[in-house]
Amino acid sequence: MEQYVDVYQGREIKVETHLAKGNDDSSSRSLRLYFGFDRESGRIVVSSVGKHLDSYLTRSMR
């Protein structure tokens, strides 16, 4: 899915890996931090912090 790809220094990076706190997407106490690894620079790139991004499962539920 497009949400799980980001661009860092002109390179596309997959950002599917995430850390989660909480499991209620509507709660202000729930958080997702999505990140990927840029092999060329050797850096971890944080792409998104906030609510759960869409997945095939969550898209079909809407």
N, C-alpha and C positions, 0 to 999 in steps of 0.2 A: 504494500500500500504506500501511497505517496507520502503519507504523514511520517513514515518510518525511514525516510531518506532525507538527509540534510546536506548542505554544501559547506565545506570548510576549506578555505584557501583554494577555491576553484575545483575541489575534488568532491565527488559524491561519497557520502559515508552512510552506512546502514546504522540506524539508531534504534534498533528493536529492544536492546537490553535496557532494563529499567529496575529501579528500586522503588518499593511501594511502602507507604505508611497509611494504614486504614484500608477499608474495603467498600466504603459507601461513597460513590462518586458525587453525590449531592452534598456531602458534608464538608464543612470548612476545615475539618480535621483530617481529611483524606488528601494524599499527595502522591504524585508519580514524578520521578526524575528519570528521563530517557537520555541515554548516552551511547556513544560509539567510540571506536578506536581508530585513529588516523595512523596507519602504518608508516607513512612517509615522514611525519613529524615526530612520531612516537608519543603523541598526546591523546588523552581522553577528551572527547568533545561532548559537552553537555548541550543537548538540542532542545529539550523542553522540560519545564518544571510546572506542574499544575495538575489538572484533571487527567484522567485516563484518556489516552488517544483512542480513536475508533479502531476497531478490529472487525474482522468479518463477522464475528458473533454479535458484537454490539450494533453493527450497522443493520443486521437482519432483524434485530429486536425493535428498531425504531419504526 
